[in-house]
């Protein structure tokens, strides 16, 4: 640096996505001076290329699917979706990929924004261009993840879609190959098939959504096939090329598939390769291991919050971690024991390990919290799975004719609490918080009998689950 301007802050946050913003909000509320460094758009991946645009694309798709299940409404929604209008609404939700509103919010809480690539230059110091920021108490890495691409020869020349292109495309490709079977792959296959693309979904494993209960992926795959998508499991990509705009995929069995675009949704990698981690004894490009206050192992000043610590790659979990980290930083800065930190944000030792809720916004929706049956058994718990067909409750039939869905609760037989809950079916995303309260709160089964579900709602499935547990 030819000229260096030094700035001293209590806290320096690398990354201005929802996680970094929440850290800044908590540290500023505690009276700590806070700088936020961002190399792209303030608001991060979630606001512009993930949660918000993907759900803006999916909401009309799901609403039409629900309407088609209702006599008296079905005929009114048989035509194609207005793709242009849906994309325009999606663009509105991203602010047309400008961050003026988010920048204004940062200013309103009193945080200072520095644009550019932030890099550690040593303990508690961060360079941003010609500036050097020094943190009295903490540097927080909240830089998130990027899409991981497979090591296929010539892939860069193909110009494949990642999650960013899939959520920001301005038109529907005629033919779209989606590689992967996880959340991004299934959601984007659902969206673009409904928006006019012919989707071919290539899944290396045996099924979709392999981190959930097996029936979740089975029901989603069945629905995708019914919608017209070509779902192929046990299939890997051997090569991919693009010639005259046409993508040619060759599978491991030698089959040839042509498409207009190809989306790889096969995993995520941490955005830690260009942060100067080597200056503090850490490996560039690595996931950052943390303790339960989100402090990086082996340090007393560096925190890693959100995707970069690999605990749960979900925005809501990252924001939850940000609240914990903010409280921990404020407590340590004040010399207060963590046990006496702000009770509304206090240290929560294990909640983000076992009690993680997630909703997959496919048709049908899949929602889960806590451990699957296989995970609970692998962890050594003595458990029993209780399954219920969700169409058995009156609310499901009222919600949709021919409602298809399934619910499972995993019961710890020794403690008689729930280790995990999974719902699959239309509208179940709004059910998962009740399950989250039950799992996180370790509510005894005997008490759940007194949480009476309103009739006739889909939530009456809770009563059916408890009855099935009692009777078997």
PyMOL commands that set and color helices and strands:
alter all, ss='L'
color gray80, all
select helices_A, chain A and resi 18-29+44-49+51-67+74-77+83-93+95-97+100-108+155-158+163-168+183-194+214-227+277-280+306-309+315-333+338-340+351-354+373-378+390-392+394-399+428-440+445-448+458-471
alter helices_A, ss='H'
color red, helices_A
select strands_A, chain A and resi 5-14+34-38+112-115+118-122+125-128+131-141+145-147+175-179+198-203+230-233+237-243+246-251+256-259+261-264+268-270+302-304+357-360+365-370+383-389+406-412+417-425
alter strands_A, ss='S'
color yellow, strands_A
deselect
rebuild
show_as cartoon
